[in-house]
């Protein structure tokens, strides 16, 4: 426990971490003696991290070693394999693709990156590129990819240097993962599951490197949709076939041979070994991407949990980012089953409502969303992992203006509470048999929605980084500790008397509500196309400036109502 306290004391947000040290001290005895304790770290995505593939996130950009980009080459052999192994019966798409690729091969005979490949393709014939199905597109790009190797033919990995992060908020989150793992175990170990990526082998280097902490054993767990299918059916010899059918990935044995070998070894060792490996881990991190893909390693095609699903759900430390956070919605509470959000925009939610979709399985390949548009609000009725059952959780929240889509889903499913986590921000939940502690860590904040009487009304709360939240029988509210430490109000001009346009684009709703908080404004009106968004303070509304940051104003229960222009 002492190392954890020392770490917190050195953090730049010392006031918040000092308070959190007290919380963890109260928990420390129980954590070591009772493994029913659990810490959830739900990150909203965009965890800005320094790596060889993302030097823009680094303080020093010239000292990085490791893989800098994926590489592609249009060789005669690759084109022959594309022709002979085309993944479906569309001879027209195959022939058109080979015609264009042959031209690009003459123009670009050397190694190129993916962006250059696609720009060249668009310049020559964008129609042929747009006509490809997802499976065909993935097949072609995978087959053209070549391994990134050194002079000795050894694979060059992406490297991560978290200590070089140029975003302090990301450092806070990463350091918190390390510190919490050490609190939970004397010999902590962390596993990274990258199933949210279409190509989980490509993502393995980054997440394994991200969790590379001093005195913590960390590794990638090769739990992929292909492995889940193969290991439970006793068909480990068909892993390559399942990768193509169930994951739409091709040619990975040539690009990531070590990761493919690890997957094969894990499969051959059997289900019991996989469960034991997960149960021995202190914590697990679930990556960003597509939560519907991660669901495929948690539940089979009939919706039945796999033998290892509960072991993942019950780890003392469970970390998710983006899709890895969204997948944790599930289980049930007093309001019924907790759904998992899968797609959609706020504007489409207002116009078209919310639609339940089938969970992707080995029987669901090209039309898992039942023909719905990319903007349609969709959700999985049975939810995801179920480690977070207090309500529906959403990510990239304020930045992608997802408040109304989450409110629409609450109204559709009957759930009372929604939790929207902003980018480079984490909602932290520490659960024990006696109590639950909730706080916010990182750069921005967490939006808490309380369902109103109909789908067009709800209460909006914003918890900035540093806020501590009390969980009471009446719901969620800022703790008195946070209120007592609030900063004095500042004098700034009042909001102009106007209707704020395009309120459901970018992060404009968060900007407006923060401005209302800072100016103590009691009402404001925004518009998005045919919709009017009215915000009103009520007797239950509170504004508290808890930090001097751009998004440091806490809001409690601001009433939001949406109407349509007649």
N, C-alpha and C positions, 0 to 999 in steps of 0.2 A: 504493500500500500504506500510505502514511503516514496518509491520511485514515481508513482502516479501523482502524488501531492507535489513533488518537486517539478514535474513536468507542467502541471497546471500553474504553478507559481511563476514559471518563466514565460507563460503565454502573454502576448500583447494585450489581450482582453482580460486583464487580471481581475477586474471586478466580477465579471461573470464567472470566471474559472474559480475564483476564491469561493463564491457561493456554491459552485458545483462540487468543489472539494468537500464541503460540509455534507452535501448530499451523499457523495460516494463514501465518505467516512461512515455515515450512518448505515450504509448498505454493506460495508466491507466484511463484517463478521458473517452475515447471512450468505454472502456470495461464496465465500470459501467453504461454508459448511452445507449449503443447500443449493443444489444445481437447478432448482426450479426457478431461480432468479434468471432474468434475461434482459439484455440490453439490445434494443432495436435502433439502428442508425439508418434512417430513411433519407437518402440524399436525392435532391430534386434534379440531378443531372448536371452536365457541364462542370464536372469536377476538374478544374483547370490544373493540369499536371504536366510538369516538365518531362519530356521524353525525346528520344532521338527522332521520332516521327513528328513531334510537335515542339520544335525549338522556340517557337514564338512564346511558349509558356515558361521559358527559362530565364533566369537572371543573367547567366553567362551562356551565350548561344554558340560559342566557338569551341567549347571544351567537350561537346557531346561525342560519344562513340556509339556505334550500333547502327541498326538498319534505319535508313533515312526515308525509304519509300518502297512500295511494291513495284516490281519490275515486270514488263511484258515484252514479248518478242514474237513477231509474225514470221516464223520459220516455215519452210516447206513441210516439215514433219508435222508441225502443229496444225497446219491447214488440212493435211491429209487425215489426221485424227479427228478433226472437227467434221469432215465429210463422212467418215466411216462410222463415227459414234454419235451422230446427231440424235438428240434425246427424244424426238417424237417423229410423227409421220409428215410433217410440213416440209415437203421437198422444195416448195417455192421459197420459204424463208431461208432454208439451208442454201439454196443456190444463190439467192440474192446476197446473203451474208458472205459467202465465199467469193463472189464477184467483187464486192467492195474490199474485203480483206486482202485480196490479191493485189489490188491497186495500192492499198496502204503499205503492203510489204515492200513494194518497189520504191515507195517514197520514204519509208522509215525502216530500213533494214536492220538497224541497231536496237539496243534496249531503249524502251520508252516507258514513261509512267502512264497510269491509267487515264489521267486527264488528257494527255496528248493523244492517246489512242482514241478516246471518245470524240475529241474535237476534230480529229482527222476524219473519223467516220461521219460525223454530222456534216462536215464540209462537203464530202463526196456524195452522200445520200442519206439524209436524216430520216427519210421515210422508211427505209429498210431497217434502220435501228429502232424506230418507234414501233414497227410492226412485230418485233420479237416479243414473245411471251416472257414472263419473268424467268421461267425455267430455261428457255433458249438463251436469253441474255446472260444469265449466270453461267450456263455451260460454256458459252463462247469466251467470256472473260476469264473464267477459271482455266480453260484449256490453253489460253495464250499467256497465262502467267508463268514466270520462270522463277526458280529459287534464287534468293539473294545469298551468295556465298562468298567466303574469303578466298585467298590465293590457294589454300589447301583444300578447298571444296567443302568447308564446314559452314553450316548455316549461320548467318549473321542475325542475331536477335534484336528486336526493338529493346532498348534499355530505358529505364525510368530512373530519374534522379529527383525524387520528391523534395529533397532539401534545397534544390535549386528552383523550386516553384516561385514564380513572380507574383502569385496571388496569395496573400497572407491567409485569407479565409479558407482556401483549399488546404493550406498547411494545418490550420486548426482542426479541420475534419480528419485529415490523414493521421495527424498525431493523436487525435482522440481514439481512433481505431486501435493504434498500437498500445496506448495507455490502458484502454479498457480490456484488451486481450490479456495484458499482464496482470490486471486486477483479478480476472476470472480464473487464472491458472498460474502455477509456479513454473510450468513448462508449456507455455502457450503454443498453439499451432493454428494456422489459418489456411483455409482452402478457398480457391477462387473457382467459381462455376461460370462459364462464359456462354451458356446456352442461349442467351438472348440474341446473340449474333448469328446471322446466317452462316458465317464461317467462324465457328468458335475456336478453331485452331489458330487463326490469325490474331484473335484477341488475347490468346493465352499469355503471350510474352508480356503485354502491358499489365495485365492484372496480377500476374505472378510478380512482376517487378514492383508494382504499386504496394504490394503487401510484404515486401522484403524489408523487414524491420530487424533491428538488433535484438538478439535473444528471443526471437520468435521464428519457429519453423513454418515456412510458408511454401505452398505449391499449388499448381493448377490441378484441378480434378477433372479428368476426361469424361465427365458426365454429359454426353451429347444425346440428342434425340436418337441417333443411330445406335449408340451404345444401349440406351434404355430399351429399345426394341430388341436388340440382339441378345442382351444378357438375360432378359426375362423370357425369351422364347428358346434359349439354348442354341442360337444360331450365330455365334461369334465369327464364324467363317464368312458370314454375309455382311460384315460391317461396311465394306466398300459399296455394296449394292444398296444398303439402307441409307448410306450417306446421300447417294444420288436420288433415291426415291423419296426419302423422308425429309431431307434437308436441302436439296438442290445445290449440293456442293460436289465438285468434280476435281479430279487430278490432285487432291491434297497430299497424297503420299509422296509426290515429287517436290512439293513446296515446303511441307512441314513434316518430314519423315519421323522426327523424334516425337512429335505430338501424336501422330497416327500410331506409332509403336506403343506409346503410353496408353492410348485408348484400347488397343488390342490386348495389352497385358491386363488392363483393368477388367476387360470383358472376360478374358480367359480365367481370371481368378474367381469369378462368380459373384452372385448376389450377396451372400453372407459377408464376403470380404469387403464389398462396397459399403454395405451398411455399417460394418465395424469401423471402416476408415472414416466415415462421416461422424460416427458417434464419438470417435477419439479426438475430433477436432474441437478446439475452443470456439472457433468462429468460422463463419462462411460469408463470402461476399458474392452477391449476384450482380452480374454486369448489366450495362445498358444496351438498348437495342429494341427488340420486340418482345414484350411480355408473353405474347401468345406462343412464341418459340420456347421460352423457359417453361411454360405450362406443360409442354410435351415431355419434359424430363421429370415432371412431378406426378402426372396422371396419364394413364393409358388411354386408348381410344374410346373406352366406355366411360371415362371419367373416374375410374377407380385409382386411388393413390398407389404409387409404386411402393415397394417394401422399404425404401430409404426416405420417403417423403417426410414422415414424421421425425426422423432423425435430423433432417435439415431444419424443419420447423422448430425444433426444440434446442438448437444450439444456444449456449450461453450468450454468444454475440452473433447477431445476424445483421449484416450490412447489405444494403441495396443502393444502386444508383440508377436513376431514370427508370427503365423497364424493370430493373431489379428491385426498385421500390414499389412500382405499380403492381407487380406480381404478388406482393405480400398482402394485398386486400383479399379478404375471404373469411370463411367461417360464418358464424352467426352471432347475433346479439339480440337485445330485446325488441329490435325493430325488424328482425327477420334475417334472411341470408344477405351477406355482404357481397356485392358484385365486384367484378374487376373491370375497370375501364380499359378499352383496347384501341380506340381511335376516335377521331372527329374534331370539329372546331365548334366554337361557341355559336357562331352565326348559323351553321348548319343545324346545330341542336335546336335553336329557336325556330327554324323553319321546318325541320323534318322530324324533330323529336329524337328519341333514343331507341335503338334496335338491338335486341339480343341476337348474338351470332353463335354458331357452333364453335366449339374448341377445335383448333387444328389437330389432326391426328394423322396416322399413316394412311387413312382413307380420305383425307382432305388435302388436296394438293394445290390446285390453281384457283379455286373459288371458295375459299374459306369464309369470305365475307358476303356470300350469297348475292353477288352482283351489286352490292351497295357502292356508292361513290367513295372516293378516298377521304372526303370531308365529313361523311356521315358519322354521327355519334354512335358508336357500337360498344357493347359490353358483353362480358361472359357472366351469365346469371349465377353460375356456381362458384364464381370467384376464383382466386388463385391459391397461393400457399396457405393463407389463413393465419399467418403469424401476427397480422394486424387486423383485428376484428372490430375496432371501435367505430369504423365508418369506411367510406370509400376514399382511397388516397390517389392523388394525381400529381404529376411532375411537370417540370419546365413550366411552372404554373403561371406566374404573373407575366413572364417574358413572352409567352405565347397566348396570353389573355384567355385562359381556360376556365375562368370563374363560372361563366354561364353554362358551359357544357357540364361542369360538375354539378351545378345546381339543378340542371335539367335531369341528370341521372338520379340525383337524390329524390326528386319528385316522382320519377318513373318507378323506382325500386322501393320507395317507402323508407329508405334510410334517413335518419335524422341529421347525421353529421358527415361533412366532407372535409378533407384535409389536403390542401394544395401546397406542395413544397416548391419553392423557387429554386432557380439554378444556383449552384455553388453554395447550397444551404442544406442543412440536415435537420430533420425532426428527430429528436432523441427521446426514446421512451425506455425508462428503466422500470421493469415490472418485478414485483415480488408478491408473496402470498399476502402481505400486509397492506401494500399500497402501490401506487403507480406514480412515477415522477415523469413529467414531460417538460422538455426545454427545447430551445432552438439554437443551433450552432451554425456559424458560417457568415455569409456575405449579406443576404437579403432577409427573407422572412418566410413565414408559413401562413397561409390563408386558412381560416377555419370558417366553414359555412354551416349555418343552422337552418334547416329546411323550414320554409314558411307554409302558409295555408294552401298555396297552389304553386305550380311549377314556375310561375312568373314572379314570385317573391321569396326573399330569403334574407337572413341576417349575415352580414359580412364582418369578420374579425381579421385583424392582421397582427401576427406576433413577430416582432423583429428579432434578429439574432441577439441573444442574451436574455430573452424573456424566459421566465419560468412560469409554467402553467399548472394550476390546481385542477385536479379531476375530482368533481363532487357529484353527488346524486342528481344535481340539477344540470350537470354538463361540465363544460370547460370554461375556465376564466383565468385572467391574469392573477398571479399570486400576489398577496399583499406585500411580500418581499420586493417584487418587481415594482409595484406601485410606489412603495415608500422610497425607493432609490431613483425615482424618475427625475429628470432634469427640469429646470424651470422652463416655462413657456418662453418662446422668443417672439419678438415683435416683427412681423412681416406684413406686407399689404394684404388686404382681404382678396378673395377670389373675384375675378370680374363677373359681372352679371351677364352671363352668356350660356349658350348651349354648347357643350364640348363635343366636337364632331369626331367620328371614327373611334368611338370610345372602346370598341371591342377589337381593336387592332393593336399590334405591338404590346407594350406594357402600359398603355394609356390609362387603364382603369386603376392600376396601382398608383400611378402618378397623381391621378385626381384624388383618390382617397387619402394619400399621404398629404397632399396639399390641404385637404379638408381638416385633417388632424392637426397640422401645424398652425392653421389659421383659426381653428376652433369653429369652422364653418358648419352650420346646421343643415344645409341642404345644397344640392347641386344637381344638374341635369346634363346627361350626355345623350348622344344620338349615334346610331349605327344603321345606315340605310333606312328601312321602314320602322325601326325600333327605337323607342325612347326609354332611356335608363335613368330612373329617378332615385337619388340617394338622400335619405333623411335621417337625421339623428333623432333618437327617441329618449325616453326617460332611462332606458337601459344602456344607452350609448356612453362610452368613455373614450377619451383621448389622453394618452400618456406618452410624452417624449422620453423614451428610456435610453436613447443614445444619440450622439450628435451626427451619426451617419446619415446618408441620403435617404435611407429607408428605416430610420430609427424610431418612428412614431407608432406606438401601439394603438390599435383601434379595437374596441369591444362593441359588437352588435350594432353596426350601422345598417339600417334598413334599406334594402334594395328592392325596387319594383320595376318591372318591365312591361311596357304597353306597346301596342302597335298603332302607327299613324293610320287613321281611317281615310 
